[in-house]
Amino acid sequence: MSTTHAKPTTNNNNASPNIQMTPQGFYVSTSFTYISPTFQNQANTLYLAQQQYETATNAARTGKTFQFASQQDRIAALIGRFQQAPNT
């Protein structure tokens, strides 16, 4: 049984990120947006708050990490990280 893999979608305004080809033949991509721009902004805010807290408390040395109010907030921060710091 063979398995086929879906190829990345290009020039699809409903996809995120949206990949476009330039006239020179290069590809550029829009920013990742999960569900809606409003949700993505909230996720980005949670991620940035986590980063600021952990920087201020020197989390790597002290072990004081950001405590999320819920699992949903933790997942939203991961979604924010995906846009703000891809490949981390």
MODELLER restraints for C-alpha pairs under 7 A, 6 or more apart:
rsr = mdl.restraints
at = mdl.atoms
rsr.add(forms.Gaussian(group=physical.xy_distance, feature=features.Distance(at['CA:10:A'], at['CA:18:A']), mean=6.56, stdev=0.5))
rsr.add(forms.Gaussian(group=physical.xy_distance, feature=features.Distance(at['CA:10:A'], at['CA:19:A']), mean=4.93, stdev=0.5))
rsr.add(forms.Gaussian(group=physical.xy_distance, feature=features.Distance(at['CA:10:A'], at['CA:20:A']), mean=6.07, stdev=0.5))
rsr.add(forms.Gaussian(group=physical.xy_distance, feature=features.Distance(at['CA:11:A'], at['CA:18:A']), mean=6.54, stdev=0.5))
rsr.add(forms.Gaussian(group=physical.xy_distance, feature=features.Distance(at['CA:11:A'], at['CA:19:A']), mean=5.97, stdev=0.5))
rsr.add(forms.Gaussian(group=physical.xy_distance, feature=features.Distance(at['CA:11:A'], at['CA:20:A']), mean=5.51, stdev=0.5))
rsr.add(forms.Gaussian(group=physical.xy_distance, feature=features.Distance(at['CA:12:A'], at['CA:18:A']), mean=6.29, stdev=0.5))
rsr.add(forms.Gaussian(group=physical.xy_distance, feature=features.Distance(at['CA:16:A'], at['CA:32:A']), mean=5.41, stdev=0.5))
rsr.add(forms.Gaussian(group=physical.xy_distance, feature=features.Distance(at['CA:16:A'], at['CA:33:A']), mean=5.88, stdev=0.5))
rsr.add(forms.Gaussian(group=physical.xy_distance, feature=features.Distance(at['CA:17:A'], at['CA:29:A']), mean=6.12, stdev=0.5))
rsr.add(forms.Gaussian(group=physical.xy_distance, feature=features.Distance(at['CA:17:A'], at['CA:30:A']), mean=5.23, stdev=0.5))
rsr.add(forms.Gaussian(group=physical.xy_distance, feature=features.Distance(at['CA:17:A'], at['CA:31:A']), mean=5.62, stdev=0.5))
rsr.add(forms.Gaussian(group=physical.xy_distance, feature=features.Distance(at['CA:17:A'], at['CA:32:A']), mean=4.64, stdev=0.5))
rsr.add(forms.Gaussian(group=physical.xy_distance, feature=features.Distance(at['CA:17:A'], at['CA:33:A']), mean=6.84, stdev=0.5))
rsr.add(forms.Gaussian(group=physical.xy_distance, feature=features.Distance(at['CA:18:A'], at['CA:29:A']), mean=5.54, stdev=0.5))
rsr.add(forms.Gaussian(group=physical.xy_distance, feature=features.Distance(at['CA:18:A'], at['CA:30:A']), mean=5.28, stdev=0.5))
rsr.add(forms.Gaussian(group=physical.xy_distance, feature=features.Distance(at['CA:19:A'], at['CA:27:A']), mean=6.60, stdev=0.5))
rsr.add(forms.Gaussian(group=physical.xy_distance, feature=features.Distance(at['CA:19:A'], at['CA:28:A']), mean=5.74, stdev=0.5))
rsr.add(forms.Gaussian(group=physical.xy_distance, feature=features.Distance(at['CA:19:A'], at['CA:29:A']), mean=4.41, stdev=0.5))
rsr.add(forms.Gaussian(group=physical.xy_distance, feature=features.Distance(at['CA:19:A'], at['CA:30:A']), mean=6.59, stdev=0.5))
rsr.add(forms.Gaussian(group=physical.xy_distance, feature=features.Distance(at['CA:20:A'], at['CA:27:A']), mean=5.61, stdev=0.5))
rsr.add(forms.Gaussian(group=physical.xy_distance, feature=features.Distance(at['CA:20:A'], at['CA:28:A']), mean=5.43, stdev=0.5))
rsr.add(forms.Gaussian(group=physical.xy_distance, feature=features.Distance(at['CA:20:A'], at['CA:29:A']), mean=6.23, stdev=0.5))
rsr.add(forms.Gaussian(group=physical.xy_distance, feature=features.Distance(at['CA:21:A'], at['CA:27:A']), mean=4.44, stdev=0.5))
rsr.add(forms.Gaussian(group=physical.xy_distance, feature=features.Distance(at['CA:21:A'], at['CA:28:A']), mean=6.38, stdev=0.5))
rsr.add(forms.Gaussian(group=physical.xy_distance, feature=features.Distance(at['CA:31:A'], at['CA:83:A']), mean=6.78, stdev=0.5))
rsr.add(forms.Gaussian(group=physical.xy_distance, feature=features.Distance(at['CA:32:A'], at['CA:83:A']), mean=5.59, stdev=0.5))
rsr.add(forms.Gaussian(group=physical.xy_distance, feature=features.Distance(at['CA:33:A'], at['CA:40:A']), mean=5.81, stdev=0.5))
rsr.add(forms.Gaussian(group=physical.xy_distance, feature=features.Distance(at['CA:34:A'], at['CA:40:A']), mean=5.67, stdev=0.5))
rsr.add(forms.Gaussian(group=physical.xy_distance, feature=features.Distance(at['CA:40:A'], at['CA:80:A']), mean=6.62, stdev=0.5))
rsr.add(forms.Gaussian(group=physical.xy_distance, feature=features.Distance(at['CA:43:A'], at['CA:76:A']), mean=4.66, stdev=0.5))
rsr.add(forms.Gaussian(group=physical.xy_distance, feature=features.Distance(at['CA:43:A'], at['CA:77:A']), mean=5.20, stdev=0.5))
rsr.add(forms.Gaussian(group=physical.xy_distance, feature=features.Distance(at['CA:43:A'], at['CA:79:A']), mean=6.08, stdev=0.5))
rsr.add(forms.Gaussian(group=physical.xy_distance, feature=features.Distance(at['CA:43:A'], at['CA:80:A']), mean=4.48, stdev=0.5))
rsr.add(forms.Gaussian(group=physical.xy_distance, feature=features.Distance(at['CA:44:A'], at['CA:77:A']), mean=6.63, stdev=0.5))
rsr.add(forms.Gaussian(group=physical.xy_distance, feature=features.Distance(at['CA:44:A'], at['CA:80:A']), mean=4.01, stdev=0.5))
rsr.add(forms.Gaussian(group=physical.xy_distance, feature=features.Distance(at['CA:44:A'], at['CA:81:A']), mean=6.87, stdev=0.5))
rsr.add(forms.Gaussian(group=physical.xy_distance, feature=features.Distance(at['CA:44:A'], at['CA:84:A']), mean=6.93, stdev=0.5))
rsr.add(forms.Gaussian(group=physical.xy_distance, feature=features.Distance(at['CA:46:A'], at['CA:77:A']), mean=5.18, stdev=0.5))
rsr.add(forms.Gaussian(group=physical.xy_distance, feature=features.Distance(at['CA:47:A'], at['CA:77:A']), mean=4.37, stdev=0.5))
rsr.add(forms.Gaussian(group=physical.xy_distance, feature=features.Distance(at['CA:47:A'], at['CA:78:A']), mean=6.98, stdev=0.5))
rsr.add(forms.Gaussian(group=physical.xy_distance, feature=features.Distance(at['CA:47:A'], at['CA:80:A']), mean=5.40, stdev=0.5))
rsr.add(forms.Gaussian(group=physical.xy_distance, feature=features.Distance(at['CA:47:A'], at['CA:81:A']), mean=5.92, stdev=0.5))
rsr.add(forms.Gaussian(group=physical.xy_distance, feature=features.Distance(at['CA:50:A'], at['CA:66:A']), mean=5.62, stdev=0.5))
rsr.add(forms.Gaussian(group=physical.xy_distance, feature=features.Distance(at['CA:53:A'], at['CA:66:A']), mean=6.41, stdev=0.5))
rsr.add(forms.Gaussian(group=physical.xy_distance, feature=features.Distance(at['CA:54:A'], at['CA:65:A']), mean=5.78, stdev=0.5))
rsr.add(forms.Gaussian(group=physical.xy_distance, feature=features.Distance(at['CA:54:A'], at['CA:66:A']), mean=6.40, stdev=0.5))
rsr.add(forms.Gaussian(group=physical.xy_distance, feature=features.Distance(at['CA:57:A'], at['CA:64:A']), mean=6.39, stdev=0.5))
rsr.add(forms.Gaussian(group=physical.xy_distance, feature=features.Distance(at['CA:59:A'], at['CA:65:A']), mean=5.63, stdev=0.5))
rsr.add(forms.Gaussian(group=physical.xy_distance, feature=features.Distance(at['CA:68:A'], at['CA:74:A']), mean=5.88, stdev=0.5))
